Amino acid sequence: MLAFAVCILSVSVLNAQQFDSLYQFSWGRDAVVLGFGLGTNTTSYFLQQGLEPLTPGQINMLDASEVSAFDRDALDNYDQTAHQLSNGFLFTSLALPGILLLDRSTRKDAPRIGALLAESIAVTNGITGMTKRLVKRNRPYMYNPDVPLSEKQTVNGRFSFFSGHASFSATVSFFTARVWCDYHPDSRLKPVVWGLAATLPAATGYLRYKAGKHFLSDVGTGYAIGALVGYFVPTLHKVNPKSRKQLRLSSTMLDGSPVLVARLSL
């Protein structure tokens, strides 16, 4: 809910500020985006209520043949080291926007960028959580006889589709790359930035696959949705440089007295 509060305040407060920003909020557009995020998060919360883990009998009846051939290779995966590493990669992804604070051009626009990031995370969290609770797909380790029954008897074992680690990592990585490149459109580092943005969530998703937490289709879907949200939320808010108008205040003298003059730069 903090993400929604940040975004709603930004629409009213940040729009009142006059400075040269690449991004602009609007009540119409952001009401749709935030409404979608709030709706999916709320739906996810209510779907969670009353959802029970599988019983030992239901777990023993799980049949690997019901898993598609494309995803079947994941059924034997169960690597706790990969699980821990995937968490580390996720936390690294979530820290990426901090890099933007080191750059002078993006640091001055930090409040707007922070609000856009909160909006992106809210949308990704809503889509991911709602889908998991609607689909209720069993994780690969649920089919693995070597995994302790105690680990299988959790509601989380039914939230395989789609990968939240992949979606969150992709959202933040692509968001950071998009914002940085918006402020440095002519930089030679753009291929490197986009390469890192694409690689980090891919590695995170692969580790989730090796850990037995997700099928390849879970990882691929999470990656795609997260990347789309992270890329297009700042894109939707970007001001067209050719039509951007900047209001500047300057002083001049009129009848011997200083006055402020508003100059509109095109």
N, C-alpha and C positions, 0 to 999 in steps of 0.2 A: 504493500500500500504506500510505502514511502516513495516508490518510483512514481506513482500517480500524483502524489502531492507535489513532488518536484516539478513534474511536467505541467501541471495545471497552473502553478505559480509562475512558471516560466512564460506561459502564453500571455499572461497579463503584465507581469513585471518587466520581462526582458523586451517585449515589444514596445514598451514605453521608453526604452533607452534609445538614444540616437548615436550610433557609432557604426563604423564601417565593418559590418559582419557579413560573412558569406551565407549565413543561414537566417531564415525568418520564420517565425511562428504565425499561425492564423487560427482563429477560433473554429472556422469551418473544417479545415483539413485536420487539425489536431483533435477536434471533437470526435471525428470518425476513427482516427487511429487509437486514441485513448479509450473511446467507447468499446472498440473491438478488444483492446487489451484487458479492460475491466470486465467485459462480458466473458471472455475465455477464462480468465483467472477465477471469476466467481463460479462459473460452471464447473471448473476443475475442483474447486473446494467442495461443492455440494456432491459431485460425483464420488469424491473420496469418502464421504460419510457412509458408514455401513458396509464398506467394501471389505470383505474378509479374505484371508489367505486360503490357499488350497489345503484341504485336509490330507493326512497321510494316504488315505485311500485314493483320493483324486490324483495325488502326485505319482503313486505307483501305477496308475492307469495311463499316464502320459505316454503317447506313442510317437516315436521319432519319425515315423512315416508320414505324420500329418504336417511335418515341416517341409517346405519346398526344397527341391534338390539344390537350388542356388544357395540356400542358407544352412544346409545340413552339416557342412564342415565345422560349424561353430559348436556343435553339440559336445565335442570332446574337449573343448577349451575350458581351462580353469586355472588361472595363474594369478596368485595373490600379489606377486611383484608387479605384474602388469597393471593390476587394479590400483596399487599405490602410485605407480608412475602416472597413470591416467589422471588421478586426482592432482598430482603435481603439475601436469601439463595444463589442466583446467585452471588452476589457481594462477599459473603463469599468464594464461590468456586473459584472465580477469584483471590482471595488473597492467596489461598493455596500454590502456588509455592514459596511464600515468606518464607515459613517454611524451604525450602531447603537452604536458605541463612544462617540459624542458625546452620546448620550442617557443620562441618569443611571439611568433605570429598566431599560434593557436592558444597560447596561454592567455592572451588578452581577451579571447572569446570563450574562456573556460566555462562561464555560467551557461551559455547556450549549448555548448558541446556536451556539458554534463547532463543537461536536460534531455538532449537528444539521445544520449546513451541510456539514460533511465527509461525513456520511452521505448527504445529498442529492446532492452532487457525485459520490460513489462510485456511486450508483445510476444517475444520468444518464450517467456515463462508461461504465458497463457496458452499458447498453441501447444507447447510441449506437454504441459500438465494435463490439459483437457484431452489430448489425443491418447496419452498413456492410459487414462482412466476410462475412456470410451472403448479402446481396443482390447485392453487387458491381455496383451500377448505375454505368454510365459517366456522368461529369460532362458537362454541356452543351458545354463547350469541346472535348471529344473529337470532336465532330461538326463543329467549325468549321474550315474549311480555312485560315483566316487565322492560326490559332494554331500556333506552332512545334512540330514533331514532337518535339523534345527535351522539351517540357513535357508532352506527351501520354504519353510513354513512362515513366510513373511509376506505382507501385501506387496512389498517392493519386488518380490519375485515375479509379479504379474505385470510389471511396467517396462517391458522390453522395447515396445515400439512407441516412439522412436528414441534414439539416444539423446538424453539431455546434455551429457558431457559434450557431445559433438555439436549440438545446436547452440549451446551457450558459448563454447569456444569459437565457433565460426562467426557468431553474431559480433562478439567483441573484437575479434581479429579483423574481420572485414570492415567493421565500423571504424576502427582505428586507422586502417590503411586508407579507407575512402576519405576520411577527414584530413589526414596528413597530405594526401595527394591533392585534395581540393585547394589546400593552402600552398602547395608547392607543385603547380601544374607542369612546370618546365624542368623539374629536377631529374637528374640522371639516375637517382636512386629509386625511382618508381618501380622498375621491375623487381628490385630487391625487396622493397616493401611489400608488394603484392605476392611475391614468392613466399615470404615468411608468413604472410597472412593466410595463404592457402595451405601451407605445410603444417602449421601448428595444430589446427583442428583436425587435419587428416591424421596426424600422429596420435592425437588424443583419441580419435575414433578407433584407430587400429588397436590401440592398447585396450580399449573397452571390449573389442572383439576377442583379443587374446585372453582377456580375463574371464571370458565366458559370460559377460554381462549383456552382450548384444550380438545380434546377427548382423551380417554385412548390410542387409537391407535397412536395418535400424540405423546403422551408422551413416549410410549414404543419404537417407532421408533427413536425418538430423543435420547433417552437414549442409545439405542443399537449402533447407528452410532457414537455418541460422545465417548462412551467407546472404541469402536474399534479404532478410530483415536488416542485417548489419549494413548492407550496401544501400538499400533503397530508402531507409528512414532518413539519413542525411541527404540523399539525393532529392527526396520530395520537398525538403526544406531549403534547398540551395537556391539562392537568388541568382538569376541570370546576370552574368557580369556585364553584358551589353546593354541591359536595360536597368541596371542597378542605379539608383539615384541616391546621392549623398547630400544631406543637408549640413552645411557648415556655417558656423557663426563667426563673424569677424567684426572688428571695430573700425569705425571711420569717423570723420569729423563732419558735423552739420551745424552751420552757424556758430562755429567755435566750440560746440559741445560734442563730446564723444557719444556715439550711438552704436547699437548692435545691428548688423545687417545680415540677413539670412541669404546665403548663396547656394543655389541648387546646382550641383555638378552632375553632368550626364556622362 
